[in-house]
Amino acid sequence: MEHVISMEEILGPFWELLPAPAPE
């Protein structure tokens, strides 16, 4: 099974700074 990299993993802590909630 491959590990799929999510946007949250790429952006790291910066993801929490976005105005929109993180998609599941």
C-alpha positions in Angstrom: 0.0 0.0 0.0 1.4 3.4 -1.0 1.5 6.3 1.3 -0.4 9.2 -0.1 0.9 12.6 0.9 -1.8 14.9 1.8 -1.8 18.7 1.5 -1.6 18.9 5.3 1.6 17.0 5.3 3.1 19.2 2.6 2.1 22.5 4.3 2.9 21.3 7.8 2.2 24.0 10.5 1.2 26.5 7.8 -1.9 24.4 7.1 -3.4 25.6 10.4 -2.9 29.2 9.4 -5.3 28.9 6.5 -8.8 30.5 6.9 -10.6 27.4 5.6 -10.8 24.2 7.8 -8.6 21.3 6.7 -10.6 18.8 4.5 -10.7 15.2 5.8 
